[in-house]
Amino acid sequence: MMVAKNAAQKALKITQVKSSIGYKSDQGATLKALGLKRISDSVEQNDSPAIRGMIFKVKHLVKVEEL
């Protein structure tokens, strides 16, 4: 029996609030992987351990809201 995880899966709204200039280059790459390009850009991503790990890496550069 298969259980649909997408039906109850939460979404996260991630907003870039600070520039990645002056930080390690892998943090800028993480922002790009999340889909963020500039300050005040927002994206919606499904809540998953991989996305949470990326957010943790750049937590000082982004603001996260649960939808």
Phi and psi in degrees as GROMACS dihedral restraints (atoms count N, CA, C in turn):
[ dihedral_restraints ]
;  ai    aj    ak    al  type     phi  dphi    fc
    3     4     5     6     1   -98.9    20    10
    4     5     6     7     1   138.7    20    10
    6     7     8     9     1  -108.9    20    10
    7     8     9    10     1   128.9    20    10
    9    10    11    12     1   -79.0    20    10
   10    11    12    13     1   115.1    20    10
   12    13    14    15     1   -83.8    20    10
   13    14    15    16     1   -26.6    20    10
   15    16    17    18     1   -68.7    20    10
   16    17    18    19     1   -23.5    20    10
   18    19    20    21     1   -64.3    20    10
   19    20    21    22     1   -38.3    20    10
   21    22    23    24     1  -112.1    20    10
   22    23    24    25     1    11.7    20    10
   24    25    26    27     1   -72.8    20    10
   25    26    27    28     1   133.7    20    10
   27    28    29    30     1   -79.4    20    10
   28    29    30    31     1   156.2    20    10
   30    31    32    33     1  -115.2    20    10
   31    32    33    34     1   153.7    20    10
   33    34    35    36     1  -120.7    20    10
   34    35    36    37     1   136.7    20    10
   36    37    38    39     1  -101.3    20    10
   37    38    39    40     1   118.6    20    10
   39    40    41    42     1  -112.4    20    10
   40    41    42    43     1   126.0    20    10
   42    43    44    45     1  -122.6    20    10
   43    44    45    46     1   129.5    20    10
   45    46    47    48     1   -79.3    20    10
   46    47    48    49     1   125.3    20    10
   48    49    50    51     1  -115.0    20    10
   49    50    51    52     1    -7.7    20    10
   51    52    53    54     1  -145.6    20    10
   52    53    54    55     1   149.4    20    10
   54    55    56    57     1   -72.6    20    10
   55    56    57    58     1   152.5    20    10
   57    58    59    60     1   -89.1    20    10
   58    59    60    61     1    -2.0    20    10
   60    61    62    63     1   -64.7    20    10
   61    62    63    64     1   132.7    20    10
   63    64    65    66     1    94.5    20    10
   64    65    66    67     1    -4.9    20    10
   66    67    68    69     1  -110.1    20    10
   67    68    69    70     1   170.6    20    10
   69    70    71    72     1   -59.7    20    10
   70    71    72    73     1   147.2    20    10
   72    73    74    75     1   -63.6    20    10
   73    74    75    76     1   -28.1    20    10
   75    76    77    78     1   -67.9    20    10
   76    77    78    79     1   -23.4    20    10
   78    79    80    81     1   -72.9    20    10
   79    80    81    82     1   -37.2    20    10
   81    82    83    84     1   -64.4    20    10
   82    83    84    85     1   -38.7    20    10
   84    85    86    87     1   -66.0    20    10
   85    86    87    88     1   -35.1    20    10
   87    88    89    90     1   -65.8    20    10
   88    89    90    91     1   -41.4    20    10
   90    91    92    93     1   -60.4    20    10
   91    92    93    94     1   -43.1    20    10
   93    94    95    96     1   -63.2    20    10
   94    95    96    97     1   -40.0    20    10
   96    97    98    99     1   -64.5    20    10
   97    98    99   100     1   -30.9    20    10
   99   100   101   102     1   -76.2    20    10
  100   101   102   103     1   -16.2    20    10
  102   103   104   105     1   100.4    20    10
  103   104   105   106     1    13.6    20    10
  105   106   107   108     1   -97.7    20    10
  106   107   108   109     1   138.3    20    10
  108   109   110   111     1  -119.5    20    10
  109   110   111   112     1   -31.5    20    10
  111   112   113   114     1  -151.3    20    10
  112   113   114   115     1   168.3    20    10
  114   115   116   117     1   -60.0    20    10
  115   116   117   118     1   139.5    20    10
  117   118   119   120     1    73.5    20    10
  118   119   120   121     1     7.0    20    10
  120   121   122   123     1   -70.9    20    10
  121   122   123   124     1   142.0    20    10
  123   124   125   126     1  -127.8    20    10
  124   125   126   127     1   144.6    20    10
  126   127   128   129     1  -136.5    20    10
  127   128   129   130     1   155.4    20    10
  129   130   131   132     1  -109.5    20    10
  130   131   132   133     1   128.8    20    10
  132   133   134   135     1  -128.6    20    10
  133   134   135   136     1   148.9    20    10
  135   136   137   138     1   -69.1    20    10
  136   137   138   139     1   144.3    20    10
  138   139   140   141     1   -74.9    20    10
  139   140   141   142     1   118.0    20    10
  141   142   143   144     1  -148.1    20    10
  142   143   144   145     1   162.2    20    10
  144   145   146   147     1   -59.4    20    10
  145   146   147   148     1   -35.3    20    10
  147   148   149   150     1   -66.2    20    10
  148   149   150   151     1   -44.4    20    10
  150   151   152   153     1   -66.3    20    10
  151   152   153   154     1   -41.1    20    10
  153   154   155   156     1   -61.5    20    10
  154   155   156   157     1   -37.5    20    10
  156   157   158   159     1   -65.2    20    10
  157   158   159   160     1   -41.2    20    10
  159   160   161   162     1   -65.5    20    10
  160   161   162   163     1   -41.1    20    10
  162   163   164   165     1   -62.9    20    10
  163   164   165   166     1   -41.3    20    10
  165   166   167   168     1   -60.4    20    10
  166   167   168   169     1   -37.2    20    10
  168   169   170   171     1   -66.5    20    10
  169   170   171   172     1   -32.9    20    10
  171   172   173   174     1  -118.7    20    10
  172   173   174   175     1    29.8    20    10
  174   175   176   177     1   -60.0    20    10
  175   176   177   178     1   -24.3    20    10
  177   178   179   180     1   -81.4    20    10
  178   179   180   181     1    -7.0    20    10
  180   181   182   183     1  -111.5    20    10
  181   182   183   184     1    -9.2    20    10
  183   184   185   186     1  -130.8    20    10
  184   185   186   187     1   163.4    20    10
  186   187   188   189     1  -120.9    20    10
  187   188   189   190     1   136.2    20    10
  189   190   191   192     1  -122.5    20    10
  190   191   192   193     1   132.7    20    10
  192   193   194   195     1  -125.7    20    10
  193   194   195   196     1   140.3    20    10
  195   196   197   198     1   -87.0    20    10
  196   197   198   199     1   135.7    20    10
